[in-house]
Amino acid sequence: MKLSFCTNFLFTVGDDGHLIIYDVKDKDPKGRRDKDGIGMEYSDEILTLDSRLEELDQKKKSLFADN
């Protein structure tokens, strides 16, 4: 996930290669609550396992090797 420089768009990419672009309407997180009424904070980073990244890298290399 990546937020555009102007913060108007959020970009996400799936394992299948699809790019989805979201138009950000509400940029103010104040007032957001989870199901228990506790304020929710946004994550500062996205956590991905190194093993998952290595798996995807090997898959990409094998696809390029086949061509």
C-alpha distances in whole Angstrom, upper triangle without the diagonal:
4,7,10,13,15,12,13,10,7,5,4,7,10,12,15,13,12,10,10,10,10,13,13,17,17,16,18,17,21,23,20,22,21,24,26,26,25,22,18,16,13,11,11,9,8,11,12,15,17,19,16,15,19,19,17,18,22,21,20,23,25,24,25,28,29,29
4,6,9,11,9,11,8,6,5,7,9,13,15,17,15,14,11,11,10,10,12,12,16,16,14,17,17,21,23,21,23,23,26,28,28,26,23,19,17,13,12,11,10,10,13,14,18,19,22,19,17,21,22,19,20,24,23,21,24,27,26,26,29,31,30
4,7,8,6,8,6,4,6,9,12,15,19,20,18,17,13,12,10,9,10,9,13,13,11,14,15,18,21,19,22,23,26,28,27,25,22,19,16,13,13,12,12,12,16,18,21,23,25,23,21,25,26,23,24,27,27,25,28,30,29,29,33,34,33
4,5,5,6,5,6,7,11,14,17,21,22,19,17,14,13,10,10,10,10,13,14,12,16,17,21,23,22,25,26,29,31,30,28,25,22,20,16,16,15,15,16,19,21,24,25,28,25,23,27,28,25,25,29,28,26,29,31,30,30,33,34,33
4,5,8,8,10,11,15,17,21,24,25,22,21,17,17,14,14,13,12,15,16,13,16,18,21,24,23,26,28,31,33,31,30,26,23,21,18,18,16,16,18,21,23,26,27,30,28,25,29,30,27,27,31,31,28,31,34,32,32,35,37,36
4,5,8,10,12,16,19,23,26,27,24,22,19,17,14,13,11,10,12,13,11,15,17,20,23,22,26,27,31,33,31,29,26,23,21,18,19,17,19,20,24,26,29,30,33,30,28,32,33,30,30,34,34,31,34,37,35,35,38,39,38
4,6,7,10,14,17,21,24,25,23,21,17,15,12,11,9,7,10,10,8,11,13,17,19,19,22,23,27,29,27,25,22,20,17,14,16,15,16,17,21,23,27,28,31,28,27,30,31,29,29,33,32,30,33,36,34,34,38,39,38
4,7,10,14,17,20,24,25,22,20,16,14,10,8,6,5,7,9,9,12,14,18,20,19,22,24,27,29,28,27,23,21,19,16,18,18,19,19,23,25,29,30,32,30,28,32,32,29,30,34,33,31,34,36,34,34,38,39,38
4,7,10,13,17,20,21,18,16,12,10,6,5,5,5,9,11,10,14,16,19,21,20,23,24,26,29,28,27,24,21,19,16,17,17,17,17,21,22,26,27,29,26,25,29,29,26,27,31,29,27,31,33,31,31,35,35,34
4,7,10,13,17,18,16,14,10,8,6,5,7,7,10,12,11,15,15,19,21,18,21,21,24,27,26,25,22,19,17,14,14,14,14,14,17,19,22,24,26,23,22,25,26,23,24,28,26,25,28,30,28,29,32,33,33
4,7,10,14,15,12,10,7,6,5,6,9,10,14,16,15,18,18,22,24,21,24,24,26,29,28,27,25,21,19,16,15,15,14,13,16,17,20,22,24,20,19,22,23,19,21,24,23,21,24,26,25,25,29,29,29
4,7,10,12,10,8,6,5,7,8,12,13,16,18,17,20,19,23,25,22,23,23,25,28,28,27,24,21,19,16,15,15,14,12,14,14,18,19,21,17,16,20,19,16,18,21,20,19,22,24,22,23,27,27,27
4,7,8,6,6,5,6,9,11,15,16,20,21,21,24,23,27,28,25,27,25,28,30,31,29,28,24,22,19,17,18,15,13,15,14,17,18,19,15,14,17,17,13,15,18,16,15,19,20,18,20,23,24,23
4,5,5,5,7,8,12,14,18,19,22,23,23,26,25,29,29,26,27,25,27,30,31,30,28,25,23,20,19,20,17,14,15,13,15,17,17,13,13,16,15,12,14,17,15,14,18,19,17,19,22,22,23
4,5,8,10,12,15,18,21,23,26,27,27,29,28,32,32,29,30,28,29,32,33,32,31,27,26,23,21,22,18,15,15,13,14,15,15,11,11,13,11,9,12,13,11,11,15,15,14,16,19,19,20
4,6,9,12,15,18,21,23,27,28,28,31,30,34,34,31,32,30,31,34,35,34,33,29,29,25,24,25,22,18,19,16,18,19,18,14,14,16,14,11,14,15,12,12,15,16,13,16,19,18,19
4,6,10,13,16,20,22,25,27,27,30,29,33,34,31,32,31,32,35,36,35,33,30,28,25,23,24,21,18,19,17,19,19,19,15,15,17,15,12,14,16,13,11,15,16,13,15,18,18,18
4,6,10,13,16,19,22,24,24,27,27,31,32,29,30,29,30,34,34,33,32,28,27,24,23,23,21,18,20,18,21,22,22,18,17,20,18,15,17,19,17,15,19,20,17,19,22,22,21
4,7,10,13,16,19,21,21,25,24,28,29,27,28,28,30,33,33,32,30,26,25,22,21,21,19,17,19,18,21,22,23,19,18,21,20,17,18,21,19,17,21,22,20,20,24,24,23
4,7,10,12,16,18,18,22,22,25,26,23,25,25,27,30,30,29,27,24,23,20,19,20,19,17,19,19,22,24,25,21,20,23,23,19,21,24,22,21,24,25,23,24,28,28,27
4,7,9,13,15,16,19,20,23,24,22,25,25,27,30,29,29,26,23,22,19,19,19,19,17,20,21,24,26,27,24,23,26,25,22,24,27,25,23,27,28,26,27,30,31,30
4,6,9,12,12,16,16,20,21,19,21,22,24,27,26,26,23,20,19,16,17,18,18,17,21,22,25,27,29,25,24,28,28,25,26,30,28,26,30,31,29,30,34,34,33
4,6,9,11,14,16,19,20,18,21,22,25,28,26,26,23,21,20,17,19,20,20,20,23,25,28,30,32,29,28,31,31,28,30,33,31,30,33,35,33,33,37,37,36
4,6,7,10,12,15,17,15,18,20,23,25,24,23,20,18,17,14,16,17,18,19,22,24,28,30,32,29,28,32,32,29,31,34,33,31,35,37,35,35,39,39,39
4,6,9,11,14,15,14,18,20,22,25,23,23,20,18,18,16,18,20,21,22,25,27,31,33,35,32,31,35,35,33,34,38,36,35,38,40,38,39,43,43,42
4,6,8,10,11,11,15,17,20,22,19,19,16,15,15,13,16,18,20,21,24,27,30,33,35,32,32,35,36,33,35,38,37,36,39,41,40,41,44,45,44
4,6,9,12,11,15,17,21,22,20,19,15,14,13,11,14,15,17,19,22,25,29,31,33,31,30,34,35,32,34,37,36,35,38,41,39,40,43,44,44
4,6,8,9,13,16,19,20,17,16,13,12,11,11,14,15,18,20,23,26,30,32,35,33,32,36,37,35,36,40,39,38,41,43,42,43,46,47,47
4,6,6,9,12,16,17,14,13,9,8,8,8,12,13,16,18,21,24,28,30,33,30,30,34,35,33,35,38,38,37,40,42,41,42,45,46,46
4,6,9,12,15,16,13,12,8,9,9,11,15,16,19,21,24,27,30,33,36,34,34,37,38,36,38,42,41,41,44,46,45,46,49,50,50
4,6,10,13,13,10,10,7,9,10,13,16,19,21,23,25,28,32,35,37,35,35,39,39,38,40,43,42,42,45,47,46,47,50,51,51
4,7,10,11,9,8,6,6,8,10,14,16,19,20,22,25,28,31,33,31,32,35,36,34,37,40,39,39,42,44,43,44,47,48,48
4,7,7,5,5,5,6,9,11,15,18,20,21,22,25,28,31,33,31,32,36,36,35,37,40,39,39,43,44,43,45,48,49,49
4,5,5,6,6,6,10,12,14,18,20,20,21,24,26,30,31,29,30,34,34,33,36,38,37,38,41,42,42,44,46,47,48
4,6,7,10,10,14,16,18,21,23,22,23,26,28,32,32,30,32,36,35,34,37,40,39,40,43,44,43,45,48,48,49
4,6,9,10,14,17,19,22,24,24,25,27,29,33,34,32,34,37,37,37,39,42,41,42,45,46,46,48,50,51,52
4,6,9,13,16,18,21,24,24,25,28,30,34,35,34,35,39,39,38,41,43,42,43,46,47,47,49,52,52,53
4,6,10,13,15,18,21,22,23,26,28,32,33,32,33,36,37,36,39,41,41,41,44,46,45,47,50,51,52
4,7,10,13,16,18,20,21,25,27,30,32,31,32,35,36,35,37,40,40,40,43,45,44,46,48,49,50
4,7,10,13,15,16,18,21,24,27,29,27,28,32,32,31,33,36,36,36,39,41,40,42,45,46,46
4,7,9,12,14,16,19,22,25,27,26,26,30,30,29,31,34,34,34,37,39,39,40,43,44,45
4,6,9,11,13,16,20,22,25,23,23,27,28,26,28,31,31,31,34,36,35,36,39,41,41
4,5,7,10,13,16,19,21,20,20,23,24,23,25,28,28,28,31,33,33,34,37,38,39
4,7,10,13,16,18,21,20,19,23,24,23,24,28,28,28,30,33,32,33,36,38,38
4,6,10,13,15,18,16,16,19,21,20,21,24,24,24,26,29,29,30,32,34,35
4,7,10,12,15,13,13,16,18,16,18,21,21,21,24,26,26,27,30,31,32
4,7,9,12,11,11,14,15,15,17,19,20,20,23,25,25,27,29,30,32
4,6,8,7,7,11,12,12,13,16,16,17,19,21,22,23,25,27,28
4,5,5,7,9,10,11,13,15,16,17,19,20,22,23,25,26,28
4,5,5,6,9,10,10,12,14,15,16,18,20,21,22,24,26
4,5,5,6,9,10,11,12,14,15,17,18,20,21,23,25
4,5,5,6,9,10,11,12,14,15,17,19,20,21,23
4,5,5,6,9,10,11,12,14,15,17,18,20,22
4,5,5,6,9,10,10,12,14,15,16,18,20
4,5,5,6,9,10,11,12,15,15,17,19
4,5,5,6,9,10,11,12,14,16,17
4,5,5,6,9,10,11,12,14,16
4,5,5,6,9,10,10,12,15
4,5,5,6,9,10,11,13
4,5,5,6,9,10,11
4,5,5,6,9,10
4,5,5,6,9
4,5,5,7
4,5,5
4,5
4
